[in-house]
Amino acid sequence: MASTVLFDFDGTLADTAADLSRALNRVRAERGLDEVPLEQLRGHASSGARGLLQAGMGVLPEHDQYAPLREAFLKHYAENICIDTRLFPGVEALLSEIEWRGLRWGIVTNKSTSLTRNVVKRLGLAERAACVVCGDTTPHLKPHPAPLLHAAGELQVATSDCVYLGDDLRDIQAARAAGMRPVAVAWGYGENLPDWNAEAILQRPEDLISRL
């Protein structure tokens, strides 16, 4: 039985795609480019600036314009960070059930601390999450296990007692590398979930309850 449930953030706990896509489209508008529809960008939201700049601008980190484009994207996102962001349907009920059972839950994300803390606070989760581990908390990003190991250490819990939920292959890889139970969520932005070798694929947040 798990004593701790850890969640990825974008695409797992919160639907941030609209706000992230808006920031990307503002970057495009500044360069005289047409808007890209949300549904075309939605599947890249879990990959943050890197994924959205690639999908919306065709730019990879090695491109000489990547750094200024990334800076502009993050600026626009920070200025309008929680306009349309919401918890996915069923997530609030799941968190309440976890808390009612006396279990702890936390967040482990590749999103930077400044951005994550802001959204978490606006969504009313700051006082509820037992830990919030961000992309700059450790020297490594997922799929490296370091962020998940840091969360377990902070909570003083064995990794084998933790379930980690995510909508991206990197989440499942990080959980396995950390010795946690990896669970994929189908309500997020991920694709080809059956190929990820997760312990389970959940269609709805409430489906987790029977696995705790």
Secondary structure, DSSP 8 states (H G I E B T S, - for coil): --SEEEE-TBTTTEE-HHHHHHHHHHHHHHTT-----HHHHGGGGGGHHHHHHHHHH---TTSTTHHHHHHHHHHHHHHTTTSS-EE-TTHHHHHHHHHHTT-EEEEE-SS-HHHHHHHHHHTT-TTT-S-EE-TTTSS--TTSSHHHHHHHHHHT--GGGEEEEESSHHHHHHHHHHT-EEEEETTSS---GGGG--SEEESSGGGGGGG-
